[in-house]
């Protein structure tokens, strides 16, 4: 089901969770998007390729041929080949910030910036900036950060940091061309290279790549934004986050049990004895549990605000998925737009196709008054129920393994998402979302962003499991 939310046309590609040989690098992603009307530290409206931004007619050919076909890759994916732009719709100054989900803030974040000197509309002296930081948003200046400020009319990138907020502008911008930025944190220090030239500005300590902040303007030392409204001059594309440190959650083992499970929306201890237990609350940028805020003030939730615990098990014939959600405010007001209410989504890539469209989205709200279970009735039984005292809700699902072509001894793409309305979002729009893996709103339709489950034939993990 397509969600009624403003989504960005920003280019993204994640290498997915296809296989992870031992000691291999793990690729992460972190993105979400929306367009709030009043919150300053919140996502931009990521303009899609088919945009209407008020350009004069005589520049329309340039928009098609120059702005959107200049991508640093040759891929056919439409999302990958669409650049984030700073445009009229982001005025006045706003910023966007997103967790990189890199373990312990260690790894590498790379991206491309197109400097449109010839046709850019940036006001001289105004800027667009990118900061990697320990703290997100306006708080980034309170802790370690390393940033690149791109000022219209200047010829060099300005690299700044917590230890050197004035920075240095020694690396030239390539006009009318893509520029490659690479932030690297090896656990001991954080550095940046631009177009393969290393900046002298760095951070002397490591573990800093927690958040990426993209700002229309420059973040001043007090956290305010200045020199913004640099429109249609800098384009950002192909952000990829990679770490050599495995998160420990790229595969979740689903043990075999002999439990009797009744699908009634009430999780009894005997029903989940011996099941794999995974808990996440989104209060940290570490996995599991990736937080995305769509509307309202962006902030990491507290465990009391939203915590999810999944119980996973199988008996060779049935895959059981039980989810207990702690939520301090139950919101069920949106009717058929269930994703704008407190609700649960479950995803299984049963054929490991890693499809980028048309994924099966199992969805139901907290009270089971709106669900799409009938769509999957030939292999699914699922229900949910609000807990006594309105302290959250529980979900129980039974997947017919043979009917869904699931087998013990195999690995399948998998994810769970919890939607939390709480009233902090604008009326009729989605609020916070907690993904077990994906951290990207469009992941509901794109299996390459999901994690994996390994369906075991034993009660414990098999040592030396080979993944292909």
Secondary structure, DSSP 8 states (H G I E B T S, - for coil): ----S-----------SS---TT--EEE--------SS-SBS------SS------GGGHHHIIIIITT--SS----TTTT--EE--GGG-S--EEEEE---GGG-EEEEEEEEE-TTT----TT-EEEEEEESS-GGGGGGS-EEEEEEETT-SEEEEEESS-TT-EEEEE--TTEEEEEEEEE-SS-EEEEETTEE-S--BSS---TTEEEEESSEE-TTS-EES---TTSEEEEEEEEEESS--S-S-EEE-B-------SS---GGGGTT-EEEEE-SSSSSSS-EEEE-SSS-----TTTEEEEEEEEE-SSEEEEEEEEEESS-----TT-GGGSSEEEEEEETT----SS----EEEETTSSSB-GGGGTTTEEEEEEE-GGGSEEEEEEEEETTTTT--TTEEEEEEEEEEE-TTTS-TTS--EEEESS---GGGGG-GGG-EEEEE-SSSS--TT----
